[in-house]
Amino acid sequence: QGQLRESGGALVQPGESLRLSCVTSGFNFGAFPMNWYRQAPGKQRELIASIAINEATTYRDPAKDRFAISRDNAAKKLYLQMNNLTPDDTGVYYCNARQGPYDYWGQGTQVTVRS
């Protein structure tokens, strides 16, 4: 059973940066595409960034040009570098591993952006 644990969330001011981390265990990390999701207050969870097994990356509109997803297969870790944060980036950020019938989630880490 895969286990994921996010960290790095914090209360920051607009314009600041954060780096989220996701530590994983219990599955073959290098064989899984990985994702970051965000759930803003009162909204559905949404996909914001993905990284494939070959490290190709894709971003949805909230993350384009400001966020960078990366992975360290040796350490079995996933990262999300977030720059120039705005209040709209506030929410709980979740790490996800999905491959075939396997779908693993972390418990989330809170990011709050306000003056």
C-alpha positions, 0 to 999 in steps of 0.5 A: 500500500503506497504512503505519501506525506506532504510537507512545506505548507505555510502562511506566506505573504503575496509574492513569496515562494514555497517549496512543497515536498512529498515523501513516499513509500510502499510502491515503485515510485519511479514507475508512477506518474505523479501529480499535485492537486489543490483544494481551495476553500469551498471548491473541488480538488483540482489537478495543477501539475503532473510529472511523467515517468520520463520527467515530462511535466504538464501544468494547468492554468493555476500553475503555469509559469509560476510553479515547477514540479520535479521528482527525485526517483532515488529519494522517492520524493516529489516536489512543487516549487511555487513562486509569486504566490497570490491569495488565490493559491490558498488551499490544501495541496495533495500529492498523488500517485496514480498508475492503472488500478493504483491511486495513492494520496497524501493527507495534504499540506495547508498553504495560506497566502495573505497580507 
